[in-house]
Amino acid sequence: MNQKKILLIDDEQDILEILSYNLEKEGYEVYTASNGNEGIEKAKQIIPDLILLDVMMPEKDGIETCQDLRKIKELQKTLIVFLSARSEEFSQLAGFQAGANDYIVKIIKPKILISKVNALLQLTSQVSDTTKNITVGDLMIDKDNFRVSKGGQQFLLPKKEFDLLYLLASNTNKVFKREEILEKVWGNDVIVGERTIDVHIRRLREKLGIGTIQTLKGIGYKLVV
């Protein structure tokens, strides 16, 4: 039994019923809401681990709902995934910009969707408050000793590359926006060129593998291990 809570927000009752049935079979505790306002109120009450959210809904659409959810302090660690019939690039970009962790097109088969949900909820960084170590897949980061290893291979990274990698690894389900990276890695008082992040990302990819860091054009970066 997964013992994790999932909130479904969608105005299509058949979608809610199908998803509820399949997720409950996996052992998840499932809650539903038929519009954005109801979803926000229910999310405040149950503090779900994951929210599956439709884009096109009456009263309040999914983008606005996502933005409002991200303003709630208690839901900062909740994963938000759009599940929408809209597959256009601009819709997906809008979803990520609103604070979503992922965007899935509704034509996906239930079994594949369940696999994605399982992966999202299981692929979380293992962070120790005492040692500040992070382990994600075969990537291990020791913050105290500035050590990085991947697949058994050790890497010696410059300070800013290390800090950037540590930030991305601190939440593998999050897309880090460029502004946040600049603030947390370089600080507000330091003036850097607009290509600085790109250069550091390229160097990390050269060392750790091209697919280690995913770029979401116009938004930011996320760690994929």
N, C-alpha and C positions, 0 to 999 in steps of 0.2 A: 504494500500500500504506500502510495506516494505521500499522503498527508499534506499535500500542497493545495492551496486555494487558487482557483481560476475563475475570473469574472468574464462572462461573454456579454458584449454590448452590441446588439444588432436589432433592427426593426423587423427582420424577417423571422417569423416564428418557426418555420421549418428548419432554418439554419440553426437556430438556438436548440431545437430538439435533437437534430442530428449530431451536433457537436457535443451537447450535454451527454447524450447516450454514449458516444465513443470515448469521451474523456473520463466519464464515471467508470467505464469498464476498465480503464487504466488505473483506477484507484484515486483519481483526483476528486477534490471537493469542489463542485461546480455551482456557480451562482449565475443568474442571468438578469439582464436589463434590456428593455425594448427601445430606449432612447438615451441620449447623452446625459441629460439632467438626472434621470433615474440612475444611470450608471455611476455618475460622480457620487451621489448620495450613498449608493450601495458600497462603492469602493472605500469611502470614509469609514463605513461600519465594519467591514470585514478585513480590510488591508490585505488584498490578494497578493499572491506571488507573481501572478501573470494576468494581464488583461488582453483579451482578444477583442479588437475594436473595428467596427465597420466604418467606412468613410461617409457614405451617403445615407443620412438619417434625417428624419424630420425634427423640427424644433432646434436642435443643435447638432451640426455635423461632426464627424469624427475628428477632423483636424482641430476644431475649437475645443472639443471635449478633451482631446489629448493635451492641449495647451493648458487647460484648466486643471487636469489631473497632475500635471508636472509642477504646478504651483503649490500643491499640498505636501507639506513637509513629511508627513507619515508615509507618503507613497513614493518617496525618492528612490527607494530600492526596488520598487515594483517594475517588472518588465512590461512594456506595452508593445503589442504587435498588431499592426493593421492587417485585417483580413477583408479584402475588398475586391469587387468585380472590376474595378478600375485598374488597368495595367499601364496607363500612360506614365512616361518618365516624370512629368511634372507633378503628377499625383503622388508618386513615390517620394520625390524630393520634398514635397510639402509635408508628407508624413514624417520623414526623418527630421526636418527642420522644426516640426512641432514637438519633437522629443521622443519619437518612437524608437524602439530597439531593432525592429525588423518590419518588413512589409511583405505580405504573402497574398498572391492573387487567388481569388475564390475558386477557380477551376481546379485547384489542387485536390487530389483524392484524400479522403478522410485518413487513411492509414499513413500517408506521407505527412499530412498535417500533424498527426499524433507524434510521429517520429521527430518532426521539427520541434514540437512543444517539449518533448522529452529531452532533446538535445539542449534547448535553450535553458531549461531549468536545471539540467545536470552540469552544463559547462559553465561553472562559476569559479572564480578565483578562490584558491585556498590561501587565505591571508591570516597569518598569525600576528596578533597584536604585540606579542613579546619579542619575537625574532624578526618581524617585518619581512618574512620570506613569502614568496609567491610561487606557487606551482600551478601551471596551466598546461595540461597535456605533457609533452616531453620538455617543456620550457621551465627552467628553474631560475629564480632571481633571488639572490641573497643581498638585501639592501645594506645590512650592516658592514659587509665585507666587499661590497660592489662587485659581486661575482655573478656571471650569467653563464648558464649551460643549456644546450639544446641537443637532444639526441645523444647525450654523453659527451659532446664536444664543448670545451670551455671557450669563452669569449671575453676579451678584455676591451671594454667599451669606454670611450671618452665620457666625461661626466654628463654632458647634455644628452648624449645618445642614451646613456643609462637611465637618466631621469625621465626621458620621453618614453622609453620602453616600459619602465616601471609604472608610469601613469596609465598607459594603454592596458597593461596587464592587471591593473588594480580593479578593472571592471570590464571583463571581456564581452559583456552583453551591451555595452554602451558605445555609441558613436561619439567620439570626442571632437567637438568643434574646434576649428583653428584658433578662435579667440581664447577658448579655455586652455588649450595647449600652450599658447604664448604666455598666458597669465601664470599658469602653474609651473611651467618649466623655465621660462626666462624672466618672468616677473614684469609688473607694469612699469617699473622704472628703467627698464633696459630697452633701448631702441634697436631692433633687428630688422633685417631686410625681409621683404614679403616672401622670398623663396627659401628662407632659412629652414622652416619646417620641412619643406619638400626635400631639401638636401639631406637632412638628418634621417628622414623616412627612407630615402633611397639607400643611404649607407647601412641602415639597419636591415633592409631587404637583402642587400648584397651579402651580409654576414649571416643572417638567420634564415634566408629563403625568400624568394619573391612573393610567395603567397601568404607570408606571415602577417602582413599588415594590409588591410583592405582599404581602398580609397573610395569614399562616396562623394562623387564630383559635386563641388559647390557646397559641401557640408563639412566633412572632416574625415577622421580615420578611426578604425577599430581593429583590435587584435584578433586574428583568426589562427588558432593553433589546433 
